[in-house]
Amino acid sequence: MEQALDERKKKILKAIIRTYMETGEPVGSRTISKYADLNVSSATIRNEMSDLTDLGYIIQPHTSAGRIPSDKGYRLYVDELMKEKEAEIAEIRDLMIEKTDKMEKVLKKVAKVLAGTTNYATMISVPQYSGSKLKFIQLSRVNDMQLVAVVVNDHNAIRNQIIELDEPMDDQTLLKLNLLLNTNLNGVPIQDINLGMIARLKEQAGVHGGVVGDVLDAVAATIQVDEEDMEIITSGATNIFKYPELADTSKATELISTFEEKHQLADLVREHMADSGETGVSVYIGDELPIQTMRDCSVVTATYELGKGMRGTIGIIGPKRMDYASVVDSLKELKQQLDELINNTP
């Protein structure tokens, strides 16, 4: 029966593998004592390395006093690494689901209250992340001819990408690619990943440059927001019937359809985000609106921000004769309160 390694031996083995992957040189006990958070002497580390050698997890090249990982050592390292990352990803997903559910409940309540107090229609975009940095990338094997790349940014947003292989990839190569990607990309703003960086990483990956290219495509996808990705919450659409100039049957039907389909509202949100700067208020009157069915309306929009890089838009839609001063004041007050509401709602 295979002897299970205790935590200290696992830490030493991980330190040996990481150091060897960085340097390509056999690793000695003194080096491990500097890099591993073990708080034990070099003599103790030498004893543990001797045990790891006897157990077959590391080997000693004939020409060196240091050790290098064996295939068995790599296998244990990869299995442990995958367990850690899978647990972390599961935890992140659970937290994000909980946070998203909580946020959407608050935003729906805000939209309803705002529609009731203004007697106009309201819309709120669920906030999107911008300015993301990479937190980590995990390449895992699905089967002999497929990998899955899991990309996590510093906001803990997750993107999965299946990568097709031309030929099977062994564990050591998979480990090297994981180390190459994470060593070069962790903490890097996604927008800063340019063609020069991509070319350099693909060159370092050698024959597996295509895999690196596919992974970086998945990274780029984490900042792409299309119509399906942007969620718009609306309330009070029937308030438009209170205003005779908007209550004409055909106009009202078109407006209600715009509120139900929402993709045109997403376009309006994007235009506001581009025009308004950081947290400005914008007013669109009649023909200034990019939405044909709203040319008899006015829309006042404001950007709200929930922590670093997380922004959304609040909008109030009404007739051109809306009470602009009151609406602008309401939006300015609301966007200041929204962060506190979301962070403190149970």
C-alpha positions in Angstrom: 0.0 0.0 0.0 1.3 3.4 -1.0 2.5 5.6 1.9 0.6 8.9 2.1 2.7 12.0 2.3 2.3 14.3 5.3 1.9 18.0 4.8 5.5 18.9 5.3 6.7 16.4 2.7 4.1 17.7 0.3 5.3 21.3 0.8 8.9 20.3 0.2 8.0 18.4 -2.9 6.0 21.3 -4.2 8.9 23.7 -3.5 11.3 21.4 -5.3 9.0 21.1 -8.4 8.4 24.9 -8.6 12.0 25.7 -8.2 13.1 23.1 -10.7 10.5 24.4 -13.2 11.8 28.0 -12.8 15.6 27.2 -12.9 15.9 23.9 -14.7 18.6 23.0 -12.2 18.7 20.2 -9.6 17.4 21.6 -6.2 19.3 21.4 -2.9 18.1 21.5 0.7 19.5 25.0 1.3 17.6 26.4 -1.7 14.3 24.8 -0.4 14.9 26.2 3.1 15.0 29.8 1.6 11.9 29.5 -0.5 9.6 27.1 1.4 7.5 28.4 4.3 8.5 25.5 6.6 10.4 26.9 9.6 12.6 23.9 9.8 16.3 23.4 9.5 18.3 22.4 6.4 19.1 19.1 8.1 15.4 18.3 8.6 14.8 19.2 4.9 17.6 16.9 3.9 16.1 14.1 5.8 12.7 14.7 4.3 14.2 14.9 0.8 15.9 11.6 1.5 12.5 10.1 2.3 11.0 11.5 -0.8 13.8 10.0 -2.8 13.3 6.6 -1.2 9.5 6.9 -2.0 10.3 7.7 -5.6 8.9 11.2 -5.8 12.3 12.8 -6.5 15.5 11.5 -8.0 19.2 12.5 -7.8 21.0 13.0 -11.0 24.5 11.3 -11.0 26.3 14.6 -11.6 24.6 16.7 -8.8 23.9 16.7 -5.1 20.5 18.3 -5.8 17.2 16.5 -6.6 14.8 16.8 -9.5 11.1 15.6 -9.7 10.3 12.1 -11.0 7.2 11.4 -13.0 5.6 10.1 -9.8 6.4 13.5 -8.1 4.9 15.4 -11.0 1.7 13.2 -10.9 1.2 13.9 -7.2 1.9 17.6 -7.7 -0.6 17.9 -10.6 -3.3 16.0 -8.7 -2.9 18.2 -5.6 -2.8 21.4 -7.7 -6.0 20.4 -9.5 -7.7 19.6 -6.2 -6.8 23.0 -4.9 -7.9 24.9 -8.0 -11.1 23.0 -8.4 -12.0 23.7 -4.7 -11.2 27.4 -5.2 -13.2 27.6 -8.4 -16.2 25.9 -6.7 -16.0 28.4 -3.8 -15.7 31.4 -6.2 -18.7 30.1 -8.2 -20.8 29.7 -5.0 -19.9 33.2 -3.8 -20.6 34.8 -7.2 -24.0 33.1 -7.4 -24.9 34.3 -4.0 -23.7 37.8 -4.7 -25.5 38.0 -8.1 -28.8 36.8 -6.6 -28.5 39.3 -3.8 -27.6 42.1 -6.3 -30.4 41.4 -8.7 -33.0 41.4 -5.8 -31.8 44.8 -4.7 -31.8 46.2 -8.3 -35.3 45.0 -9.0 -36.5 46.6 -5.8 -34.7 49.9 -6.7 -36.2 49.9 -10.2 -39.7 49.4 -8.8 -39.4 52.0 -6.1 -37.9 54.5 -8.6 -40.7 53.9 -11.1 -43.3 54.4 -8.3 -41.8 57.7 -7.0 -41.2 59.3 -10.4 -44.3 57.9 -12.3 -41.9 57.2 -15.2 -40.5 53.9 -16.6 -37.1 52.8 -15.2 -34.2 50.6 -16.3 -31.1 49.4 -14.5 -28.2 47.5 -16.0 -26.7 44.8 -13.8 -23.1 46.0 -13.3 -20.3 44.9 -15.6 -16.7 44.5 -14.7 -14.1 46.6 -16.4 -10.3 47.0 -15.9 -9.9 43.3 -14.9 -6.6 41.7 -14.1 -5.9 38.0 -14.4 -6.0 36.1 -11.1 -5.0 32.7 -12.4 -5.4 30.3 -15.4 -5.9 26.6 -14.9 -5.4 24.1 -17.7 -6.9 20.7 -17.0 -7.3 17.5 -19.1 -10.9 16.6 -20.2 -9.7 13.6 -22.3 -6.7 12.7 -24.4 -7.6 15.2 -27.1 -9.2 18.0 -25.1 -8.2 20.5 -22.4 -10.4 22.9 -20.5 -8.9 26.4 -19.7 -10.4 28.0 -16.7 -9.7 31.8 -16.6 -10.4 33.7 -13.4 -10.0 37.5 -13.1 -9.4 39.6 -10.0 -13.2 40.1 -9.7 -13.5 36.3 -9.5 -15.4 36.2 -12.8 -14.9 32.8 -14.5 -14.6 31.9 -18.1 -14.3 28.2 -19.3 -12.9 27.4 -22.8 -12.5 23.9 -24.3 -9.3 23.5 -26.3 -8.9 20.8 -29.0 -5.5 19.1 -29.2 -3.8 17.8 -32.3 -2.1 15.1 -30.2 -2.3 13.9 -26.6 -0.4 16.0 -24.0 1.5 14.5 -21.1 1.3 15.7 -17.5 4.7 17.4 -17.5 3.9 19.4 -20.6 0.5 20.4 -19.1 2.3 21.5 -15.9 4.9 23.5 -17.8 2.1 25.3 -19.8 0.3 26.1 -16.6 3.4 27.5 -15.0 4.3 29.5 -18.2 0.9 31.1 -18.4 0.6 31.9 -14.7 4.1 33.1 -14.2 3.7 35.6 -17.1 0.1 36.6 -16.8 -1.0 36.6 -13.2 -1.8 40.2 -12.1 -1.6 41.6 -15.7 -4.5 43.8 -16.8 -6.3 41.9 -19.5 -6.3 45.0 -21.7 -2.5 45.0 -21.6 -2.2 41.6 -23.1 -0.9 42.6 -26.6 0.3 40.9 -29.7 3.9 41.1 -28.7 3.2 39.4 -25.4 1.1 36.7 -27.1 3.9 36.1 -29.7 6.5 35.7 -26.9 4.4 33.3 -24.9 3.6 31.2 -28.0 7.3 31.1 -28.9 8.2 29.9 -25.4 5.5 27.2 -25.6 7.2 25.8 -28.8 5.1 23.2 -30.5 2.2 24.0 -28.1 2.0 27.6 -29.2 -1.4 26.9 -30.6 -2.7 25.9 -27.2 -1.4 29.1 -25.7 -3.1 31.1 -28.4 -6.4 29.3 -27.7 -6.0 30.1 -23.9 -5.4 33.8 -24.7 -8.5 33.8 -26.8 -10.4 32.7 -23.7 -8.7 35.4 -21.7 -9.8 38.0 -24.3 -13.4 36.7 -24.1 -13.5 37.6 -20.4 -13.7 41.3 -21.3 -16.1 41.0 -24.3 -19.6 42.0 -23.4 -22.3 41.2 -26.0 -26.0 41.7 -26.0 -26.7 38.5 -24.2 -24.2 39.2 -21.5 -25.7 42.6 -20.4 -28.8 42.1 -18.2 -31.3 45.0 -18.0 -33.9 45.2 -15.3 -37.0 47.3 -16.1 -40.0 48.5 -14.1 -42.9 50.8 -14.6 -43.3 50.4 -18.4 -47.1 50.9 -18.1 -46.5 54.4 -16.6 -46.1 55.7 -20.1 -49.8 55.3 -20.6 -50.3 58.1 -18.1 -49.0 60.6 -20.7 -51.3 61.3 -23.6 -48.4 62.0 -26.1 -47.1 58.5 -25.4 -50.4 56.7 -25.0 -51.2 56.3 -28.7 -51.8 52.6 -29.3 -49.0 52.1 -31.8 -46.4 54.2 -30.0 -47.2 52.5 -26.6 -47.0 49.0 -28.2 -43.6 49.8 -29.7 -42.3 51.2 -26.4 -43.6 48.2 -24.4 -41.9 45.9 -27.0 -38.6 47.8 -26.5 -38.9 47.3 -22.8 -39.6 43.6 -23.2 -36.8 42.8 -25.7 -34.2 45.0 -23.9 -31.4 44.6 -26.5 -32.0 48.2 -27.7 -31.8 49.4 -24.0 -28.5 47.6 -23.8 -27.3 49.7 -26.8 -28.5 52.8 -24.9 -26.5 51.8 -21.8 -23.4 51.3 -23.9 -23.8 54.7 -25.4 -24.2 56.3 -22.0 -21.2 54.5 -20.6 -19.1 55.8 -23.5 -20.5 59.4 -23.2 -20.8 59.9 -19.4 -17.2 59.5 -18.2 -16.8 58.0 -14.7 -20.1 58.6 -12.9 -21.8 61.4 -14.9 -25.5 62.0 -15.6 -26.6 62.2 -19.3 -29.9 63.5 -20.7 -31.1 62.3 -24.1 -34.1 64.2 -25.6 -36.1 62.9 -28.5 -34.0 62.5 -31.7 -30.8 62.4 -29.6 -31.9 58.8 -28.6 -30.4 55.9 -30.6 -33.7 54.0 -30.3 -36.3 54.8 -33.0 -39.3 53.8 -30.8 -38.3 56.3 -28.1 -38.0 59.4 -30.2 -41.0 60.9 -28.4 -39.4 60.3 -25.1 -36.6 61.7 -23.0 -34.2 59.5 -21.0 -32.0 60.5 -18.1 -29.2 58.1 -17.3 -26.6 57.9 -14.5 -23.6 55.6 -13.9 -23.4 53.9 -10.5 -20.2 52.2 -9.3 -19.9 49.3 -6.8 -16.3 49.0 -5.9 -13.4 49.1 -8.2 -14.2 48.4 -11.8 -17.8 47.4 -11.3 -20.2 49.8 -13.0 -23.8 49.9 -14.2 -26.4 52.4 -15.5 -29.7 53.7 -14.1 -32.1 55.2 -16.5 -35.5 57.0 -16.2 -37.7 57.1 -19.3 -40.6 59.5 -19.7 -42.2 62.2 -21.9 -40.1 65.1 -23.2 -41.9 67.3 -20.6 -40.6 65.2 -17.7 -39.5 67.1 -14.5 -35.8 67.0 -15.4 -34.5 68.8 -12.2 -36.4 66.3 -10.0 -35.2 63.3 -12.0 -31.6 64.3 -12.1 -31.7 64.9 -8.3 -33.2 61.5 -7.8 -30.6 59.8 -9.8 -27.7 61.6 -8.2 -29.0 60.6 -4.7 -29.8 57.1 -5.8 -26.4 56.3 -7.3 -24.8 57.4 -4.1 -27.0 55.1 -2.0 -26.8 52.0 -4.3 -23.4 50.8 -3.2 -24.5 50.8 0.5 -27.8 49.1 -0.3 -26.2 46.2 -2.2 -23.4 45.7 0.3 -25.7 45.7 3.3 -28.8 43.9 2.1 -29.2 40.4 3.8 
